Amino acid sequence: MDSIMRTKIDRVLDTVKEPETGLTMAQLGFVERIRYSDAQKKLTVFSSNLKDNRKLCCTVMQGLLVSGTKNALTEAFQKAFPDLAVEVV
């Protein structure tokens, strides 16, 4: 991955914020790794695993927050890389 691509990725991670804390994805370490395939024109973003909660209400809330955050990341990466297929997992 070239430096221009890395800079654009870092910019996205520094822009997208988690709604509850207002911290960026870079500050939270939400993204564990990123895989880029030039041949497939695909960018796969792997989010970090969050700790399991035993209480149902916490699990539901955490799921909603993670889902919203993944959606925001997907939109931001699609905007920054319109020529690539983007998947956040």
C-alpha positions in Angstrom: 0.0 0.0 0.0 1.5 3.3 -1.0 1.8 6.4 1.2 -1.0 8.3 -0.5 -3.4 5.4 0.3 -2.2 5.3 3.9 -2.7 9.0 4.3 -6.3 8.8 3.0 -7.0 5.9 5.3 -5.6 7.8 8.3 -7.7 10.8 7.3 -10.9 8.7 7.4 -10.0 7.2 10.8 -9.2 10.7 12.2 -12.6 12.0 10.9 -15.2 9.4 11.8 -16.3 9.7 15.4 -18.0 7.3 17.8 -21.3 9.0 18.7 -21.3 8.4 22.4 -17.8 9.6 23.3 -17.0 11.9 20.3 -13.6 10.1 19.9 -12.3 9.3 16.5 -11.8 5.7 15.2 -8.1 6.3 15.4 -8.3 7.4 19.1 -10.4 4.4 20.0 -8.4 1.9 18.0 -11.7 0.6 16.5 -10.0 -0.6 13.3 -7.7 -3.5 13.9 -6.4 -3.8 10.3 -7.1 -2.9 6.7 -6.6 -5.1 3.6 -6.4 -3.5 0.2 -6.5 -5.4 -3.1 -5.6 -3.4 -6.1 -6.4 -6.3 -8.4 -9.9 -6.7 -6.9 -10.4 -2.9 -6.3 -11.4 -3.7 -2.8 -10.8 -2.3 0.7 -11.7 -4.5 3.7 -11.7 -2.8 7.1 -11.5 -5.1 10.1 -12.9 -3.6 13.3 -11.6 -4.7 16.6 -13.6 -7.2 18.7 -15.3 -5.6 21.7 -15.7 -7.3 25.0 -18.8 -9.4 25.4 -21.3 -8.2 27.9 -23.4 -10.7 29.9 -26.3 -8.3 30.4 -28.8 -8.3 27.5 -29.5 -4.6 27.7 -25.8 -3.8 27.4 -25.3 -6.3 24.5 -28.2 -4.7 22.6 -26.9 -1.1 23.1 -23.4 -2.1 22.3 -24.6 -3.8 19.1 -26.5 -0.7 18.0 -23.5 1.5 18.6 -21.1 -0.8 16.8 -23.6 -1.1 13.9 -23.9 2.7 13.6 -20.2 3.1 13.8 -19.5 0.5 11.1 -22.1 2.2 8.9 -20.4 5.6 9.4 -17.0 4.1 8.6 -18.4 2.4 5.5 -19.8 5.7 4.2 -16.6 7.6 4.9 -14.4 5.1 3.2 -16.8 4.9 0.2 -16.6 8.7 -0.1 -12.8 8.7 0.2 -12.4 5.7 -2.2 -15.3 5.9 -4.7 -13.5 3.5 -7.1 -13.2 0.7 -4.6 -15.6 -1.8 -3.1 -15.6 -1.1 0.7 -16.5 -3.7 3.3 -16.3 -3.1 7.1 -16.4 -6.3 9.1 
